[in-house]
Amino acid sequence: MKVMIDLCVIPLGVGVSVSEYVAACQRVLNDAGLEHQMHAYGTNIEGEWDEVFAAVKRCHEVVHEMGAPRVSTSMRVGTRTDRSQTMNDKIESVELKLSSD
């Protein structure tokens, strides 16, 4: 099943800067070959359910391996069965509406 998620991984107990942990998770997503788009408060990811959630698990593992004693993740998950839709499809739909303003 195809899934789109909005993922925000929050390492706890590591100080105020989390950019190195975000970069590590981005590498995990790159290595997994998943379509993803980082934004200011997380990352949108799309792909097959098992592959996406395996990458989320791997992000947790990597962040712990980097020394974070705790990791908290917020996630929004969406699936649909009526048609195929990508992250870019959703963005293009809104941009089209904005361009007609």
N, CA, C and O atoms as CSV, one atom per row, in Angstrom:
chain,resi,resn,atom,element,x,y,z
A,1,MET,N,N,0.844,-1.175,0.000
A,1,MET,CA,C,0.000,0.000,0.000
A,1,MET,C,C,0.887,1.236,0.000
A,1,MET,O,O,1.858,1.315,0.753
A,2,LYS,N,N,0.548,2.200,-0.850
A,2,LYS,CA,C,1.268,3.470,-0.893
A,2,LYS,C,C,0.864,4.319,0.304
A,2,LYS,O,O,-0.286,4.302,0.743
A,3,VAL,N,N,1.846,5.066,0.824
A,3,VAL,CA,C,1.592,5.934,1.973
A,3,VAL,C,C,2.375,7.221,1.808
A,3,VAL,O,O,3.447,7.236,1.204
A,4,MET,N,N,1.833,8.293,2.346
A,4,MET,CA,C,2.542,9.568,2.454
A,4,MET,C,C,2.556,9.915,3.927
A,4,MET,O,O,1.525,9.854,4.599
A,5,ILE,N,N,3.745,10.286,4.438
A,5,ILE,CA,C,3.808,10.691,5.831
A,5,ILE,C,C,4.509,12.035,5.960
A,5,ILE,O,O,5.312,12.433,5.116
A,6,ASP,N,N,4.177,12.710,7.038
A,6,ASP,CA,C,4.893,13.914,7.441
A,6,ASP,C,C,5.583,13.526,8.738
A,6,ASP,O,O,4.923,13.256,9.741
A,7,LEU,N,N,6.902,13.499,8.718
A,7,LEU,CA,C,7.703,12.970,9.815
A,7,LEU,C,C,8.510,14.081,10.483
A,7,LEU,O,O,9.161,14.883,9.814
A,8,CYS,N,N,8.454,14.113,11.806
A,8,CYS,CA,C,9.292,15.027,12.573
A,8,CYS,C,C,9.949,14.220,13.690
A,8,CYS,O,O,9.295,13.841,14.661
A,9,VAL,N,N,11.238,13.964,13.544
A,9,VAL,CA,C,12.010,13.203,14.529
A,9,VAL,C,C,12.689,14.200,15.465
A,9,VAL,O,O,13.391,15.107,15.017
A,10,ILE,N,N,12.474,14.023,16.763
A,10,ILE,CA,C,12.988,14.968,17.751
A,10,ILE,C,C,13.909,14.235,18.730
A,10,ILE,O,O,13.432,13.515,19.607
A,11,PRO,N,N,15.221,14.417,18.584
A,11,PRO,CA,C,16.148,13.813,19.543
A,11,PRO,C,C,16.105,14.615,20.848
A,11,PRO,O,O,16.134,15.845,20.829
A,12,LEU,N,N,16.036,13.923,21.954
A,12,LEU,CA,C,15.982,14.572,23.266
A,12,LEU,C,C,17.264,14.307,24.034
A,12,LEU,O,O,17.846,13.226,23.950
A,13,GLY,N,N,17.692,15.307,24.779
A,13,GLY,CA,C,18.898,15.164,25.579
A,13,GLY,C,C,20.175,15.380,24.805
A,13,GLY,O,O,21.224,14.853,25.175
A,14,VAL,N,N,20.100,16.170,23.707
A,14,VAL,CA,C,21.274,16.362,22.851
A,14,VAL,C,C,21.667,17.831,22.706
A,14,VAL,O,O,22.547,18.151,21.907
A,15,GLY,N,N,21.046,18.712,23.448
A,15,GLY,CA,C,21.336,20.136,23.308
A,15,GLY,C,C,20.304,20.813,22.430
A,15,GLY,O,O,19.255,20.244,22.129
A,16,VAL,N,N,20.617,22.048,22.017
A,16,VAL,CA,C,19.618,22.837,21.296
A,16,VAL,C,C,19.657,22.659,19.784
A,16,VAL,O,O,18.643,22.897,19.127
A,17,SER,N,N,20.765,22.258,19.213
A,17,SER,CA,C,20.845,22.074,17.766
A,17,SER,C,C,20.603,20.611,17.404
A,17,SER,O,O,21.225,19.703,17.953
A,18,VAL,N,N,19.694,20.414,16.476
A,18,VAL,CA,C,19.383,19.038,16.056
A,18,VAL,C,C,19.721,18.796,14.584
A,18,VAL,O,O,19.391,17.740,14.044
A,19,SER,N,N,20.371,19.756,13.931
A,19,SER,CA,C,20.608,19.648,12.491
A,19,SER,C,C,21.429,18.417,12.108
A,19,SER,O,O,21.192,17.830,11.052
A,20,GLU,N,N,22.388,18.015,12.942
A,20,GLU,CA,C,23.179,16.829,12.586
A,20,GLU,C,C,22.319,15.566,12.606
A,20,GLU,O,O,22.571,14.630,11.847
A,21,TYR,N,N,21.310,15.538,13.466
A,21,TYR,CA,C,20.412,14.388,13.545
A,21,TYR,C,C,19.438,14.388,12.372
A,21,TYR,O,O,19.110,13.336,11.823
A,22,VAL,N,N,18.982,15.576,11.997
A,22,VAL,CA,C,18.120,15.707,10.817
A,22,VAL,C,C,18.892,15.250,9.579
A,22,VAL,O,O,18.358,14.512,8.751
A,23,ALA,N,N,20.126,15.681,9.457
A,23,ALA,CA,C,20.952,15.274,8.317
A,23,ALA,C,C,21.117,13.755,8.284
A,23,ALA,O,O,21.081,13.149,7.214
A,24,ALA,N,N,21.298,13.143,9.448
A,24,ALA,CA,C,21.446,11.685,9.508
A,24,ALA,C,C,20.176,10.992,9.021
A,24,ALA,O,O,20.252,9.997,8.301
A,25,CYS,N,N,19.022,11.506,9.405
A,25,CYS,CA,C,17.765,10.910,8.936
A,25,CYS,C,C,17.580,11.127,7.440
A,25,CYS,O,O,17.046,10.255,6.755
A,26,GLN,N,N,18.008,12.266,6.924
A,26,GLN,CA,C,17.930,12.501,5.488
A,26,GLN,C,C,18.786,11.479,4.735
A,26,GLN,O,O,18.402,11.001,3.668
A,27,ARG,N,N,19.946,11.152,5.302
A,27,ARG,CA,C,20.802,10.126,4.684
A,27,ARG,C,C,20.102,8.764,4.680
A,27,ARG,O,O,20.189,8.017,3.705
A,28,VAL,N,N,19.413,8.451,5.769
A,28,VAL,CA,C,18.653,7.193,5.840
A,28,VAL,C,C,17.623,7.144,4.721
A,28,VAL,O,O,17.488,6.127,4.041
A,29,LEU,N,N,16.899,8.236,4.530
A,29,LEU,CA,C,15.866,8.280,3.497
A,29,LEU,C,C,16.477,8.186,2.102
A,29,LEU,O,O,15.931,7.518,1.224
A,30,ASN,N,N,17.613,8.858,1.900
A,30,ASN,CA,C,18.319,8.745,0.620
A,30,ASN,C,C,18.739,7.305,0.361
A,30,ASN,O,O,18.532,6.771,-0.728
A,31,ASP,N,N,19.333,6.685,1.378
A,31,ASP,CA,C,19.799,5.300,1.243
A,31,ASP,C,C,18.641,4.340,0.963
A,31,ASP,O,O,18.810,3.344,0.260
A,32,ALA,N,N,17.464,4.645,1.516
A,32,ALA,CA,C,16.287,3.790,1.312
A,32,ALA,C,C,15.678,3.995,-0.072
A,32,ALA,O,O,14.826,3.215,-0.498
A,33,GLY,N,N,16.110,5.036,-0.770
A,33,GLY,CA,C,15.589,5.301,-2.107
A,33,GLY,C,C,14.176,5.842,-2.111
A,33,GLY,O,O,13.467,5.733,-3.111
A,34,LEU,N,N,13.762,6.424,-0.999
A,34,LEU,CA,C,12.399,6.942,-0.896
A,34,LEU,C,C,12.306,8.377,-1.398
A,34,LEU,O,O,13.226,9.176,-1.219
A,35,GLU,N,N,11.192,8.683,-2.021
A,35,GLU,CA,C,10.909,10.060,-2.413
A,35,GLU,C,C,10.608,10.835,-1.135
A,35,GLU,O,O,9.753,10.436,-0.344
A,36,HIS,N,N,11.321,11.952,-0.938
A,36,HIS,CA,C,11.098,12.741,0.277
A,36,HIS,C,C,11.441,14.194,0.033
A,36,HIS,O,O,12.210,14.534,-0.866
A,37,GLN,N,N,10.849,15.040,0.855
A,37,GLN,CA,C,11.074,16.471,0.740
A,37,GLN,C,C,11.143,17.060,2.145
A,37,GLN,O,O,10.151,17.068,2.874
A,38,MET,N,N,12.322,17.551,2.517
A,38,MET,CA,C,12.509,18.161,3.813
A,38,MET,C,C,11.849,19.533,3.822
A,38,MET,O,O,11.846,20.239,2.814
A,39,HIS,N,N,11.288,19.904,4.975
A,39,HIS,CA,C,10.769,21.250,5.165
A,39,HIS,C,C,11.209,21.730,6.539
A,39,HIS,O,O,11.916,21.005,7.239
A,40,ALA,N,N,10.820,22.904,6.935
A,40,ALA,CA,C,11.358,23.533,8.149
A,40,ALA,C,C,11.061,22.755,9.430
A,40,ALA,O,O,11.827,22.854,10.389
A,41,TYR,N,N,9.982,21.989,9.474
A,41,TYR,CA,C,9.622,21.268,10.690
A,41,TYR,C,C,9.483,19.772,10.476
A,41,TYR,O,O,8.736,19.109,11.196
A,42,GLY,N,N,10.191,19.235,9.497
A,42,GLY,CA,C,10.121,17.803,9.279
A,42,GLY,C,C,10.394,17.431,7.838
A,42,GLY,O,O,11.064,18.157,7.103
A,43,THR,N,N,9.857,16.278,7.446
A,43,THR,CA,C,10.071,15.751,6.102
A,43,THR,C,C,8.824,15.026,5.638
A,43,THR,O,O,8.251,14.229,6.381
A,44,ASN,N,N,8.400,15.299,4.408
A,44,ASN,CA,C,7.349,14.515,3.776
A,44,ASN,C,C,8.016,13.353,3.065
A,44,ASN,O,O,9.043,13.521,2.407
A,45,ILE,N,N,7.426,12.173,3.201
A,45,ILE,CA,C,7.982,10.958,2.603
A,45,ILE,C,C,6.846,10.193,1.948
A,45,ILE,O,O,5.743,10.118,2.489
A,46,GLU,N,N,7.123,9.620,0.768
A,46,GLU,CA,C,6.118,8.772,0.128
A,46,GLU,C,C,6.768,7.478,-0.333
A,46,GLU,O,O,7.957,7.439,-0.647
A,47,GLY,N,N,5.963,6.417,-0.367
A,47,GLY,CA,C,6.453,5.128,-0.818
A,47,GLY,C,C,5.556,4.014,-0.341
A,47,GLY,O,O,4.440,4.246,0.125
A,48,GLU,N,N,6.051,2.815,-0.462
A,48,GLU,CA,C,5.319,1.656,0.035
A,48,GLU,C,C,5.365,1.635,1.557
A,48,GLU,O,O,6.393,1.949,2.156
A,49,TRP,N,N,4.269,1.271,2.172
A,49,TRP,CA,C,4.107,1.300,3.633
A,49,TRP,C,C,5.299,0.691,4.365
A,49,TRP,O,O,5.901,1.347,5.215
A,50,ASP,N,N,5.645,-0.549,4.048
A,50,ASP,CA,C,6.704,-1.246,4.782
A,50,ASP,C,C,8.058,-0.557,4.613
A,50,ASP,O,O,8.839,-0.494,5.563
A,51,GLU,N,N,8.343,-0.047,3.432
A,51,GLU,CA,C,9.614,0.632,3.195
A,51,GLU,C,C,9.693,1.953,3.953
A,51,GLU,O,O,10.730,2.289,4.525
A,52,VAL,N,N,8.594,2.697,3.953
A,52,VAL,CA,C,8.569,3.985,4.656
A,52,VAL,C,C,8.744,3.776,6.154
A,52,VAL,O,O,9.543,4.462,6.790
A,53,PHE,N,N,8.002,2.834,6.717
A,53,PHE,CA,C,8.090,2.635,8.162
A,53,PHE,C,C,9.388,1.958,8.590
A,53,PHE,O,O,9.829,2.135,9.726
A,54,ALA,N,N,10.001,1.188,7.698
A,54,ALA,CA,C,11.342,0.655,7.984
A,54,ALA,C,C,12.345,1.804,8.054
A,54,ALA,O,O,13.257,1.780,8.880
A,55,ALA,N,N,12.183,2.805,7.198
A,55,ALA,CA,C,13.083,3.965,7.224
A,55,ALA,C,C,12.872,4.791,8.485
A,55,ALA,O,O,13.836,5.310,9.049
A,56,VAL,N,N,11.628,4.921,8.936
A,56,VAL,CA,C,11.362,5.643,10.193
A,56,VAL,C,C,12.055,4.920,11.350
A,56,VAL,O,O,12.677,5.555,12.201
A,57,LYS,N,N,11.945,3.607,11.375
A,57,LYS,CA,C,12.631,2.824,12.407
A,57,LYS,C,C,14.133,3.035,12.339
A,57,LYS,O,O,14.790,3.213,13.364
A,58,ARG,N,N,14.672,3.013,11.129
A,58,ARG,CA,C,16.122,3.199,10.964
A,58,ARG,C,C,16.548,4.591,11.411
A,58,ARG,O,O,17.626,4.744,11.985
A,59,CYS,N,N,15.727,5.609,11.162
A,59,CYS,CA,C,16.039,6.953,11.665
A,59,CYS,C,C,16.180,6.937,13.187
A,59,CYS,O,O,17.122,7.513,13.732
A,60,HIS,N,N,15.250,6.281,13.866
A,60,HIS,CA,C,15.338,6.177,15.321
A,60,HIS,C,C,16.638,5.471,15.727
A,60,HIS,O,O,17.342,5.928,16.626
A,61,GLU,N,N,16.945,4.370,15.068
A,61,GLU,CA,C,18.156,3.629,15.407
A,61,GLU,C,C,19.400,4.488,15.234
A,61,GLU,O,O,20.278,4.493,16.097
A,62,VAL,N,N,19.480,5.212,14.124
A,62,VAL,CA,C,20.656,6.034,13.837
A,62,VAL,C,C,20.790,7.169,14.853
A,62,VAL,O,O,21.886,7.444,15.342
A,63,VAL,N,N,19.690,7.816,15.164
A,63,VAL,CA,C,19.738,8.923,16.135
A,63,VAL,C,C,20.171,8.408,17.512
A,63,VAL,O,O,20.945,9.072,18.202
A,64,HIS,N,N,19.690,7.251,17.911
A,64,HIS,CA,C,20.158,6.657,19.175
A,64,HIS,C,C,21.650,6.323,19.092
A,64,HIS,O,O,22.396,6.568,20.039
A,65,GLU,N,N,22.081,5.764,17.959
A,65,GLU,CA,C,23.497,5.429,17.780
A,65,GLU,C,C,24.381,6.671,17.865
A,65,GLU,O,O,25.550,6.582,18.240
A,66,MET,N,N,23.823,7.824,17.517
A,66,MET,CA,C,24.566,9.088,17.580
A,66,MET,C,C,24.641,9.646,18.999
A,66,MET,O,O,25.299,10.659,19.238
A,67,GLY,N,N,23.967,8.984,19.938
A,67,GLY,CA,C,24.066,9.401,21.328
A,67,GLY,C,C,22.820,9.980,21.949
A,67,GLY,O,O,22.831,10.307,23.135
A,68,ALA,N,N,21.741,10.121,21.197
A,68,ALA,CA,C,20.506,10.638,21.782
A,68,ALA,C,C,19.887,9.571,22.685
A,68,ALA,O,O,19.576,8.473,22.223
A,69,PRO,N,N,19.707,9.886,23.961
A,69,PRO,CA,C,19.138,8.893,24.856
A,69,PRO,C,C,17.648,8.660,24.627
A,69,PRO,O,O,17.123,7.591,24.939
A,70,ARG,N,N,16.973,9.673,24.079
A,70,ARG,CA,C,15.535,9.562,23.813
A,70,ARG,C,C,15.237,10.164,22.444
A,70,ARG,O,O,15.887,11.114,22.008
A,71,VAL,N,N,14.243,9.588,21.780
A,71,VAL,CA,C,13.795,10.116,20.493
A,71,VAL,C,C,12.271,10.135,20.515
A,71,VAL,O,O,11.624,9.131,20.815
A,72,SER,N,N,11.716,11.291,20.191
A,72,SER,CA,C,10.270,11.437,20.081
A,72,SER,C,C,9.953,11.768,18.634
A,72,SER,O,O,10.643,12.577,18.014
A,73,THR,N,N,8.921,11.151,18.097
A,73,THR,CA,C,8.553,11.388,16.708
A,73,THR,C,C,7.076,11.741,16.616
A,73,THR,O,O,6.221,11.074,17.198
A,74,SER,N,N,6.798,12.801,15.874
A,74,SER,CA,C,5.406,13.075,15.519
A,74,SER,C,C,5.261,12.766,14.042
A,74,SER,O,O,6.164,13.003,13.240
A,75,MET,N,N,4.095,12.229,13.705
A,75,MET,CA,C,3.917,11.759,12.348
A,75,MET,C,C,2.445,11.874,11.960
A,75,MET,O,O,1.550,11.562,12.745
A,76,ARG,N,N,2.222,12.327,10.740
A,76,ARG,CA,C,0.893,12.259,10.142
A,76,ARG,C,C,0.994,11.273,8.994
A,76,ARG,O,O,1.961,11.302,8.233
A,77,VAL,N,N,0.014,10.408,8.865
A,77,VAL,CA,C,0.058,9.335,7.876
A,77,VAL,C,C,-1.195,9.400,7.019
A,77,VAL,O,O,-2.307,9.515,7.535
A,78,GLY,N,N,-1.006,9.325,5.705
A,78,GLY,CA,C,-2.150,9.325,4.805
A,78,GLY,C,C,-2.032,8.253,3.743
A,78,GLY,O,O,-0.963,8.024,3.176
A,79,THR,N,N,-3.153,7.603,3.487
A,79,THR,CA,C,-3.244,6.637,2.389
A,79,THR,C,C,-4.519,6.951,1.621
A,79,THR,O,O,-5.438,7.577,2.150
A,80,ARG,N,N,-4.565,6.517,0.388
A,80,ARG,CA,C,-5.799,6.647,-0.384
A,80,ARG,C,C,-5.884,5.498,-1.374
A,80,ARG,O,O,-4.870,4.995,-1.859
A,81,THR,N,N,-7.111,5.094,-1.662
A,81,THR,CA,C,-7.318,3.972,-2.574
A,81,THR,C,C,-8.082,4.373,-3.825
A,81,THR,O,O,-8.223,3.570,-4.747
A,82,ASP,N,N,-8.583,5.618,-3.869
A,82,ASP,CA,C,-9.397,6.026,-5.017
A,82,ASP,C,C,-8.563,6.356,-6.246
A,82,ASP,O,O,-9.036,6.229,-7.376
A,83,ARG,N,N,-7.306,6.786,-6.024
A,83,ARG,CA,C,-6.413,7.061,-7.158
A,83,ARG,C,C,-4.989,7.207,-6.648
A,83,ARG,O,O,-4.745,7.335,-5.448
A,84,SER,N,N,-4.064,7.185,-7.582
A,84,SER,CA,C,-2.661,7.364,-7.246
A,84,SER,C,C,-2.361,8.857,-7.161
A,84,SER,O,O,-2.788,9.624,-8.024
A,85,GLN,N,N,-1.627,9.276,-6.125
A,85,GLN,CA,C,-1.278,10.685,-5.969
A,85,GLN,C,C,0.084,10.783,-5.297
A,85,GLN,O,O,0.375,10.063,-4.341
A,86,THR,N,N,0.916,11.689,-5.815
A,86,THR,CA,C,2.242,11.903,-5.240
A,86,THR,C,C,2.271,13.222,-4.477
A,86,THR,O,O,1.332,14.014,-4.552
A,87,MET,N,N,3.356,13.447,-3.744
A,87,MET,CA,C,3.548,14.723,-3.060
A,87,MET,C,C,3.526,15.862,-4.074
A,87,MET,O,O,2.898,16.896,-3.846
A,88,ASN,N,N,4.214,15.665,-5.188
A,88,ASN,CA,C,4.264,16.702,-6.216
A,88,ASN,C,C,2.885,16.989,-6.802
A,88,ASN,O,O,2.579,18.141,-7.108
A,89,ASP,N,N,2.051,15.970,-6.962
A,89,ASP,CA,C,0.687,16.188,-7.447
A,89,ASP,C,C,-0.069,17.130,-6.514
A,89,ASP,O,O,-0.764,18.040,-6.966
A,90,LYS,N,N,0.073,16.905,-5.218
A,90,LYS,CA,C,-0.628,17.727,-4.235
A,90,LYS,C,C,-0.134,19.177,-4.284
A,90,LYS,O,O,-0.931,20.113,-4.226
A,91,ILE,N,N,1.164,19.349,-4.391
A,91,ILE,CA,C,1.745,20.694,-4.436
A,91,ILE,C,C,1.328,21.401,-5.720
A,91,ILE,O,O,0.942,22.569,-5.686
A,92,GLU,N,N,1.403,20.706,-6.850
A,92,GLU,CA,C,1.034,21.303,-8.132
A,92,GLU,C,C,-0.427,21.730,-8.159
A,92,GLU,O,O,-0.754,22.753,-8.761
A,93,SER,N,N,-1.301,20.980,-7.527
A,93,SER,CA,C,-2.706,21.334,-7.471
A,93,SER,C,C,-2.915,22.676,-6.776
A,93,SER,O,O,-3.690,23.507,-7.248
A,94,VAL,N,N,-2.233,22.887,-5.665
A,94,VAL,CA,C,-2.351,24.149,-4.947
A,94,VAL,C,C,-1.698,25.285,-5.730
A,94,VAL,O,O,-2.246,26.385,-5.810
A,95,GLU,N,N,-0.526,25.017,-6.309
A,95,GLU,CA,C,0.162,26.057,-7.081
A,95,GLU,C,C,-0.674,26.507,-8.280
A,95,GLU,O,O,-0.670,27.686,-8.632
A,96,LEU,N,N,-1.384,25.580,-8.901
A,96,LEU,CA,C,-2.251,25.915,-10.022
A,96,LEU,C,C,-3.357,26.867,-9.570
A,96,LEU,O,O,-3.667,27.838,-10.261
A,97,LYS,N,N,-3.936,26.592,-8.437
A,97,LYS,CA,C,-4.978,27.460,-7.910
A,97,LYS,C,C,-4.427,28.831,-7.547
A,97,LYS,O,O,-5.098,29.841,-7.758
A,98,LEU,N,N,-3.200,28.882,-6.996
A,98,LEU,CA,C,-2.586,30.166,-6.661
A,98,LEU,C,C,-2.268,30.976,-7.906
A,98,LEU,O,O,-2.377,32.202,-7.902
A,99,SER,N,N,-1.877,30.293,-8.966
A,99,SER,CA,C,-1.493,31.018,-10.196
A,99,SER,C,C,-2.685,31.679,-10.863
A,99,SER,O,O,-2.503,32.577,-11.684
A,100,SER,N,N,-3.891,31.262,-10.535
A,100,SER,CA,C,-5.081,31.865,-11.131
A,100,SER,C,C,-5.575,33.066,-10.318
A,100,SER,O,O,-6.560,33.704,-10.691
A,101,ASP,N,N,-4.891,33.375,-9.206
A,101,ASP,CA,C,-5.269,34.550,-8.389
A,101,ASP,C,C,-4.920,35.843,-9.073
A,101,ASP,O,O,-5.168,36.918,-8.527
